[in-house]
Amino acid sequence: MKNKPNTTYLLARLPIAVSMFGHGLERIPKLQGFSNHMVGQFSKSMLPVSFVTPFSLGLPFLELLTGILLILGLFTRFACILGVLIMLALIFGSSTLEQWENVFTQIIYGAYFTLLYYFAVYNRYSADTLISRS
């Protein structure tokens, strides 16, 4: 069987896309509770509430946006950069709480986004390809 890099890329793009979509979709309906939980967690860290609160309110929307863009394959490279930026913020936050197991998972997500960015040349089955052809 011949290796099909375009199909492989699609199969790699979709799991992280659905994960990010699911994170946002699940958190938005209970946004205030999610935010309150994050603020409570970070009350033990050096980060000020005035920083944590807006971040916690915006994070689910950024996760949802990243997921939607990656599911569609729309602005894929931008979505990968956005995903890495989200992970950098989460890594920093998790580090301030010394939640090293979360940091490890977030590093894996960041590496995944980076690989998707690097191999985006194989992003044939996507809205990006449809737009570039027209």
N, C-alpha and C positions, 0 to 999 in steps of 0.2 A: 504494500500500500504506500502510495506516494505521500510524503509530508506536505501538508497544505498550510503554509504559514498564515494566510489570511483567516482561515477557519480557526487555527490555533490562537491567534490574537483575539478573535471574538470570544472564544471559550475562556480566555484569560481575563478579558475585560469585564465580562458579565458578572462573575461572582463578587468582585469588589464593588461593582456598580450596585448590585442588589443589596449588599451589606450596607453601603453608605445610604442608599435610599431607605432601607429599613430602619436604620438608626434615626434618621430625620423623621420619617413617617410615624414612628412609635412615640417619639418625644414631643412632637408639636402639639398633639391634643392635650397633653399634660404638661405644657411648657412651664407654668409657674411652679409646679411641684418639682420638676426636673431642675429648674433654676435654684429653688430653695435648697434642694439636696446638694447641689454643687457648692453653693455658697456655704452651707454647713460644713461640708468636707474641707473646704479651703480656709475655713476660719482658723484652722490649726497651722496654716502655712504663712509665709511672709507676704503673700499676694493680698492686696487690699480688696475689700468688698466692692469698692467702686470700679475695680477692674474685672472681677470675677462675675459680677451680676450681668453686665452687658454681654460679656463673652458667652455666658451660659444661656442667655436669651437668643443670641445669634447663631450659636453652634448648630442646633438642629436644622435651621434653614440652610446653612452652608452644607451640611451633610446631605440634606435632601437634594439641593441643587447639584452637588457633585454626583450623586447617584443618578439623577435624571439625565444629566449630560452624558455620563458614561454609558448608561443603558442605551441611549439613542446614538451614541458615538458622535455627539455634537460638541464642537469645540473641545475635542478630546485632549489635546495637549494642555489647554487651559485648565480643564477639569483635573488633569493629573497634577499640575502645579498647585491648584487649589487644594487638592487632597494632601500633598506634601506639606503645604503651609498649615493646614488643619492639624496634621500629625505633629509638626514642630511645636505648635502651641500646646497640644495635649502632652507631648513629651516633657516640655518645660513644666507644665502644671503637675504632672505625675511625679516629676523629679523633686519638686518642692514638697511633696507629700511623702517622698521616699517609697513610692509604689512601683518598685522596680519591675515587677511582673507585668504591670500595665505598660511601662516604658518599653519593655521587650516587644510586646504585641504591637505597640504603636510604631516601633522601628520596622517591624515586618511590613506593616501597612505602608509606611513611607517608602521602603524598598520596592514594594509591589507597584506603587504609583510611579516610581522612578523607572522601573522596567517597562511599564506600559508607555511611558513618555518616550523612552529610548527606541522601542520597537513600533512606534506609531505608524511607521511607514507601511506596516501590514494591516492597518485599520481600514480594510477595504469594505467590509460590511458595516457601513455606518452612514449617518447623516452627513458627516464631513465629506465623504466620497460623493454622495449625491449632489451636494452643493458645489463641489469643485468641478463636477462634470457639466454643470449647467452654465 
